[in-house]
Amino acid sequence: MNMKHGRRVLVALLAAMLVAAAPVFAQAIDPFGQPVVQVRSHPAYYVWVDQGGWHVRWATTFPQLFSGSIASDGEIRNLRRAGGGSVSWLSHAGLQRAVFGTVAFSGMDGFDFESTGANVTFSLLTNAGITRRDWVFIGRNLFHPQGVPFTLVVNPLLVLQGGREPMLSDIDRPVDRDR
């Protein structure tokens, strides 16, 4: 890593720590299901959860610094780059927190993780500044958070079921004999 890139990543990580002290917006948003991830005319973040855990992606058409942190009230596990593997720009900062910082030149990248907690807070920065809320897309319905940083609340058991409440089996359902 060259010195200029290293300084940018360091500045981004320091900014992420400062953002951790900013007000956090609790969200009543459905984060389930992968959104259609697009490279837009502005930098964008995509966040969703499914049976494979949590996913964070970013997309850009020109060089941008993407950085920030995630925190949970449970343990963050299986932290990995999208597509698998580990990279120098993504690391644990304790059992309940992870930080990231990288320069993306164009296209898409990101990371995945699992959380044993119900609350996951996302502090997402672009070019070492707080990301605009309309540049963040959550879940298959592309919701925007009320602000950044934001917390999404999901029962970890629902993640295992893909966001659906447990359903009665056909055997347990009452039978309508009039039909």
N, C-alpha and C positions, 0 to 999 in steps of 0.2 A: 504494500500500500504506500503510495507516495505521500509526502508530507502535507501537501495541500488537501488531499482527500482525507487524510487522518485528522487534520484540524477541523474540517467540516463535520465529520462524524462526531468528534469530541464536543463541538459546540452544540450539535443536535442532541446528544445525550444529556448534556448539561441543561439544555432548554427543556428536555422531557422531564427532568427532575423538578424544575421550577413549575412546570405545568401541573405536576402532581399536587401542588398546593392550591391550584385554582379551583373555583367552585365546580362541582360535578353535577351534571343534569341527569336525574333518574328518569329512565325512559319506560313508558308503557307501550313498547313497540314489539311486534312479532318478528324476531330475528331469524325464524326458521326458513330454510330453503336457500339454495344458491341463486343469487341474482344473475342476470345477464351482465357479465363483466365486459365493459367497453373501454377502449382508449378514446377519451374525450378531448376536446380542445383545451381543457384545464386539467390539472392533476386531480385524481379521484381515488378515494378509498372505498373498498367494498368489505363489509363485515357480515358474516352469517354463521349459523350453527346448524348442524345436521347430525346424523348418527355417527359420523366420523369425528365429531368435536367442533371446535371453533375454527374459523378461517378468516384471515385478514389478507386482502390483496390491495395493491395500488397499481395505477395505470397512468401513463404519461406519454406525450408525444415528443418531449424535449427534456434535457437533463434537469432533474429535480432531486432535492434531498428529502427523503422520507424517513421519519424517525418518530420515536415516542415510546410509550410503555403500555403494558397491560397489567392489571392487578385483579386479584380475585379474593373472595373471602374463604376460598378453599385452596387446595394445592393446584398449581399449574404443572401439568405433566405432558410428556411426549411433545415437547417444543421442537419444531422442525421446519425447515424451509419447505415451501410449497413444492410438491413433487418429491419430497424426502431429502434427507441429508442435513448436515449442519453447516453453518457458515459463520464467519467472524462477526457479522453485523447483527447477530441475534444471540442473546444470552439470558440466562436466569439471573435475577437479582434477589435471591432468596426463594423460598418455596412458593410464595404467593405473588410473585412479581417477575416480569420479564421486560427487557428493553431491546430496542432495535434502532438501527441507524444506517442508511445506505444511500448512495447516489444511484438513481435509476436513470438511464440515458434515454430509453424509449421502451414501449411495450408494457408488459405486466410482470409482477413478481409478488412475493408475499410469504406468509408463513401460516402454519397450523399449530393448534395446541388443544389440550383437553384440560378441563377444570372440574374439580370435585365440589366446587362452591356454586351457589346460586347467583351470586352477583359478580359480574365481570366489568371492570372499568377500563375504558379505552381512552388514552391520551394520544391523539394522533397529530403529528406536526408535519408541515410542508415547508421546506426551506427554513427550518428552525423557528417557524412561527405557527401559532395555532391554526389548524385547518378550518376553512369556512365550513359551516354546517351543511351547506348545499353541495359540497364536494364529497360528502360522506353518504353512502348508500347502504341500507341495512336490509338484509333478508330478500326473499324472492320478490317482495312488493316494492323494493327500492325506497323504503322510508328514509327520511332525513332525521337526524337527532335534533333535539331542541337547542343544543349547543355542544361544544367540545371543550373539555372532556365529557364523556357520557358513560352511564352505567346501564347495562342490560341485565335484566333479571330473568333467569331461566332455571326451572327445577332440573337438576342433573338427571333425574329419572326420565323426564320428558325427552332429553337429548337421546337417550338410548332408544326411545320409541319414535324418534323422528319428529317430535313435536306434537304427537297425538296423545290424547288422554287414553288410558286403557279402555278397550272396547269389550263388550260382552261377546262371548262366542255365540255362534248361531244356536248352539245347544242350550245356552242359558237364557236366550230370548223367549219371551212369552209368545205363544203361537196364536194367531188370529184365525180361528176356525171358521169365521163367516166368509172368508174369501175363497 
